[in-house]
């Protein structure tokens, strides 16, 4: 059950971050409102996931996968640039997340 909560928390966190980008610094009402709703859902689900998963593993997974998904969304939806350095740093985050999951309790 913790894994389901964590995966949903990641989906809501990514949705909140995308809404933040679309809100244009709180100049657009609905994306601004959605940002708060999505982040509230994300933190609630992360809190529920922590009942089943160690905090180091859950938070690293939540932030690591969320960051990778946001980087991909930035590239595909907002035409943000990728370069070798950016790809290397993202890869290190992914490697660290995998390492924590292998070392900690399984999801």
C-alpha positions in Angstrom: 0.0 0.0 0.0 2.9 2.3 0.7 4.1 2.0 -2.8 0.7 3.0 -4.2 0.6 6.1 -1.9 4.2 7.0 -2.9 3.5 6.7 -6.7 0.3 8.8 -6.4 2.3 11.4 -4.3 4.8 11.6 -7.2 2.0 12.1 -9.7 0.5 14.9 -7.7 3.9 16.5 -7.0 4.7 16.6 -10.7 1.2 18.0 -11.4 1.7 20.7 -8.8 5.1 21.7 -10.3 3.7 21.8 -13.8 0.8 23.9 -12.5 3.3 26.2 -10.9 5.1 26.7 -14.2 1.8 27.3 -16.0 0.5 29.7 -13.4 3.0 32.3 -14.5 4.0 33.5 -11.0 0.4 33.4 -9.7 -0.9 35.5 -12.6 -3.3 32.8 -13.8 -6.0 31.8 -11.3 -6.8 28.1 -12.1 -3.3 26.9 -12.5 -2.4 28.7 -9.2 -5.3 27.0 -7.4 -4.5 23.6 -8.9 -0.9 24.0 -7.7 -2.0 24.2 -4.1 -4.5 21.3 -4.5 -2.0 19.1 -6.2 0.7 19.8 -3.6 -1.7 19.2 -0.7 -2.6 15.9 -2.2 1.0 15.0 -2.8 2.1 15.8 0.8 -0.9 13.9 2.2 -0.1 10.8 0.1 3.6 11.1 1.0 2.6 11.2 4.7 0.5 8.1 4.3 3.4 6.3 2.4 5.7 7.1 5.3 3.7 4.7 7.5 5.0 1.9 5.3 8.3 3.1 3.9 11.4 4.5 5.5 11.6 8.3 5.2 15.0 8.2 3.5 13.8 5.8 0.8 10.4 7.4 0.4 11.6 11.0 0.2 14.5 10.1 -2.2 12.2 8.2 -4.4 9.5 11.0 -4.3 12.0 13.8 -5.1 14.2 11.8 -7.5 11.5 10.4 -9.7 9.6 13.7 -9.5 12.7 15.5 -10.6 13.3 13.2 -13.6 9.6 13.5 -14.7 9.8 17.3 -14.4 13.0 17.4 -16.4 11.3 15.4 -19.1 8.2 17.5 -19.0 10.3 20.7 -19.3 12.0 19.3 -22.4 8.8 18.0 -24.1 6.2 20.7 -23.0 8.3 23.8 -22.4 11.1 23.3 -24.9 13.8 23.5 -22.1 17.2 22.4 -23.3 19.1 19.3 -22.3 22.8 19.1 -22.4 25.4 16.5 -21.4 25.9 18.0 -17.9 22.2 18.1 -17.2 21.8 14.5 -18.3 24.7 13.4 -16.1 23.4 15.2 -13.0 19.9 13.6 -13.5 21.5 10.2 -13.9 23.4 10.7 -10.6 20.1 11.4 -8.9 18.5 8.3 -10.4 21.5 6.2 -9.4 21.3 7.6 -5.8 17.6 6.8 -5.6 18.2 3.3 -6.8 21.0 2.9 -4.3 18.8 4.0 -1.4 16.1 1.6 -2.5 18.5 -1.3 -2.7 20.0 -0.5 0.6 16.7 0.3 2.5 13.5 -1.6 2.9 12.0 -2.4 -0.4 9.0 -0.5 -1.7 
